[in-house]
Amino acid sequence: MAQDCLFCNIAHGKTDTEFLYEDDNLVAFRDIKPHAPVHVLLVPKRHIRSVNDLTDDDRPILAELFMAAREMAQKEGVSESGYKLLFNVEKGGGQVIFHLHLHLLGGWKR
């Protein structure tokens, strides 16, 4: 855990953030500045700085992120209407918090 990392602190229960999902490896919670009616962040508990810092050993956590995102889309009621999954990578790609996280966005009326 990186002590100065906001998402490490959230993932390890050091804030009052309400989890929508939690298991041994990751947590999910609502984005505090949502860009969609449904905007959930899926965050590994282990600190990984960005997609650029992934190693072959991280393949299982990536699979788990995607499977948890699928489950969250169902729970949030957007699995049938559609949703986006998004990683922002590095500052130029829009990454603001340097702890790997997957955005689940959906719920738009079309």
C-alpha positions as CSV (number, residue, x, y, z in Angstrom):
1,M,0.0,0.0,0.0
2,A,1.3,3.4,-0.9
3,Q,0.4,5.6,2.1
4,D,0.0,8.8,0.2
5,C,-2.3,7.2,-2.5
6,L,-6.0,8.1,-2.2
7,F,-7.1,4.8,-3.8
8,C,-4.9,2.7,-1.5
9,N,-6.5,4.5,1.5
10,I,-10.0,3.9,0.1
11,A,-9.4,0.3,-0.8
12,H,-8.0,-0.5,2.7
13,G,-10.9,1.1,4.5
14,K,-9.1,4.2,5.7
15,T,-12.0,6.5,4.4
16,D,-15.7,6.4,4.8
17,T,-16.3,5.3,1.2
18,E,-19.2,3.0,0.7
19,F,-18.2,-0.1,-1.3
20,L,-20.6,-1.5,-3.9
21,Y,-18.4,-4.5,-4.2
22,E,-15.4,-6.0,-2.3
23,D,-13.4,-9.1,-2.4
24,D,-9.8,-10.1,-1.4
25,N,-8.3,-8.2,-4.4
26,L,-10.4,-5.3,-5.3
27,V,-13.2,-2.8,-4.4
28,A,-15.8,-0.9,-6.3
29,F,-17.4,2.4,-5.4
30,R,-19.1,5.4,-7.0
31,D,-17.0,8.2,-8.5
32,I,-17.4,11.4,-6.6
33,K,-17.4,13.4,-9.8
34,P,-19.5,11.2,-12.1
35,H,-19.4,11.6,-15.9
36,A,-22.5,9.4,-16.4
37,P,-25.6,8.5,-14.5
38,V,-23.8,5.3,-13.5
39,H,-20.1,5.9,-12.8
40,V,-18.4,3.2,-10.7
41,L,-14.6,2.8,-10.1
42,L,-13.1,-0.7,-9.7
43,V,-9.8,-0.5,-7.9
44,P,-7.3,-3.2,-7.0
45,K,-6.3,-3.3,-3.3
46,R,-2.7,-3.8,-4.3
47,H,-1.1,-0.6,-5.5
48,I,-0.3,-0.6,-9.2
49,R,0.5,2.8,-10.5
50,S,-0.9,2.6,-14.0
51,V,-1.5,0.3,-17.0
52,N,2.1,1.0,-18.0
53,D,3.3,-0.6,-14.7
54,L,1.5,-3.9,-15.2
55,T,3.5,-7.1,-15.3
56,D,2.7,-10.6,-16.5
57,D,2.0,-11.4,-12.8
58,D,-0.9,-8.9,-12.9
59,R,-2.9,-10.8,-15.5
60,P,-5.3,-12.4,-12.9
61,I,-6.2,-9.0,-11.4
62,L,-7.0,-7.7,-14.9
63,A,-9.3,-10.6,-15.5
64,E,-10.9,-10.1,-12.1
65,L,-11.4,-6.3,-12.8
66,F,-13.3,-7.2,-16.0
67,M,-15.4,-9.9,-14.4
68,A,-16.3,-7.6,-11.5
69,A,-17.2,-4.8,-13.9
70,R,-19.6,-7.2,-15.7
71,E,-21.2,-8.1,-12.3
72,M,-21.4,-4.4,-11.4
73,A,-23.1,-3.5,-14.7
74,Q,-25.7,-6.1,-14.0
75,K,-26.2,-4.8,-10.4
76,E,-26.4,-1.2,-11.6
77,G,-29.0,-2.1,-14.3
78,V,-26.9,-1.2,-17.3
79,S,-25.8,-4.5,-18.7
80,E,-28.6,-4.7,-21.2
81,S,-28.7,-1.0,-22.2
82,G,-25.0,-0.8,-22.6
83,Y,-22.0,0.7,-20.8
84,K,-18.3,1.7,-21.3
85,L,-15.2,0.4,-19.5
86,L,-12.3,2.8,-19.5
87,F,-8.8,3.0,-18.3
88,N,-7.1,6.4,-18.3
89,V,-3.4,6.0,-18.7
90,E,-0.9,8.6,-17.5
91,K,-1.5,12.3,-17.4
92,G,-1.8,12.8,-21.1
93,G,-4.5,10.1,-21.2
94,G,-6.5,11.7,-18.4
95,Q,-5.2,9.7,-15.4
96,V,-5.5,11.9,-12.3
97,I,-5.0,9.4,-9.5
98,F,-2.0,7.2,-10.1
99,H,-3.4,3.9,-8.9
100,L,-4.8,1.6,-11.6
101,H,-8.6,1.8,-11.8
102,L,-11.3,0.8,-14.2
103,H,-14.2,3.2,-14.9
104,L,-17.7,1.7,-15.5
105,L,-19.9,4.3,-17.2
106,G,-23.5,3.9,-18.3
107,G,-27.1,4.7,-17.7
108,W,-27.6,7.3,-20.5
109,K,-31.1,7.5,-22.0
110,R,-31.0,6.9,-25.8
